[in-house]
Structure formats: structure tokens, C-alpha cells
Amino acid sequence: MTSTTDGSEESELRRRILDTARHLLVQEGYDALSMRTIADSIGYSATSIYLHFDGKDVLLHALIHEGMMELRDRLRDVAGQHPEAPVRRLRGLCECFVKFGLENPEYYEIMFQLRPERMERYPPEKYRAARENLDFFARALDGGVEQGTFEIDDSRVSASAAWASLHGTVSLLLADRVDARIDPDTFIDTAIRQVIHGVRVPASSTP
């Protein structure tokens, strides 16, 4: 994942802190992470870290938010390519979600798989921003209902179910738990087709 900075030393330090914390979280786990271990890894004092982040929960929240906003930008681009074609839009969103997870395994683990026993509450404003990702799927489903191609009871529930299926697909691939005899691309395509098939109006019922 790429991120822009203003080129200043402080911006570069903040970037190094985030990148180092991301690696350490995935490699060592939440409990092993501390401002001291981050400082030692990048050759700065712990005080320098605290100037940017009040604690490791704030740092974790920043990483989750950063990943969620990158995913949001990608989903928005895909959704904008198919404004009047809900089926193609839903497929594109599914492909985008899976591709993001496979290309950004550390961010994906922190966003969706890291579950500390005790962590400060995720800030409501960041939660609302992250929820926009699910809204792209819900709007595609609503568009399909309006056109008579999708049949669902609640677009948010169905969008969440689609995410659950895609999350399982990404998680299995990242963990290398898919049968070696199965081609990964075929596995992904089948998972996405099943998501779409699950919300399609049966062919005999389509106007």
C-alpha cells in the first residue's frame, strides 16, 4: 500500500512508526507490541513515538483506519465504473475486496483478524468512515433490486453475508489452507459467482 507524505522529517517518522508497528503487530502480536519495541526498531526514543501517538491502541486505530480508507478508495473507484449495472458492480466490488486482501496481508490481518482481549473502543468517527465500505455493497444490491435482478430482504444483511464469504476466501488463501489441487483464481471466481448467485432472482422469475 502506498502513502503520501509532505517530505518532512516528522511525516517520514510517522510513516516509519506506522509501518514498523504494522509489521510487529502481525509478527509478534498485540500483547508484545509496545512503544519501546517500536522505538528500538526504528532507532528513536519512546518519547518521539508518543509525540505522534498517545499509546499503542491509538496506533492500532490509525492502522485500521488507514487500511479501511485505502479499501474505501478502491471500492469507490470500482463502484463508479458501473453505476447502472448492479451485477457488474457487485462482481467488481467482490473482486476488489479479494484483491485488496491478497495484496495487503498485513493491513488485512490488522483490519479484520486481529482481536486483542482489551483494546480502547474504536473511535465512532473512524467506525462510520469504515462502514462506508459495506455501503458500496449494499447500494449495489439495492440497485439490483430496483432493476429486478436481485432478490433480498435487507441489503445491509446481504452485504454483510457477502463480506463474510469473501473474508473466508481471502483468509483461506492468505493462510495457504486451500487444497493444492485447486487453482487460486478458480477458487476466487467460484466464490464470487456464488455470492452473486445467492442474491440473483431465479432465471424463470426474471421479467
Secondary structure, 3 states (H helix, E strand, C coil): CCCCCCCCHHHHHHHHHHHHHHHHHHHHCCCCCCHHHHHHHHCCCHHHHHCCCCCHHHHHHHHHHHHHHHHHHHHHHHHHHCCCCHHHHHHHHHHHHHHHHHHCHHHHHHHHHCCCCCCCCCCHHHHHHHHHHHHHHHHHHHHHHHHCCECCCCHHHHHHHHHHHHHHHHHHHHCCCCCCCCCHHHHHHHHHHHHHHHHECCHHHCC
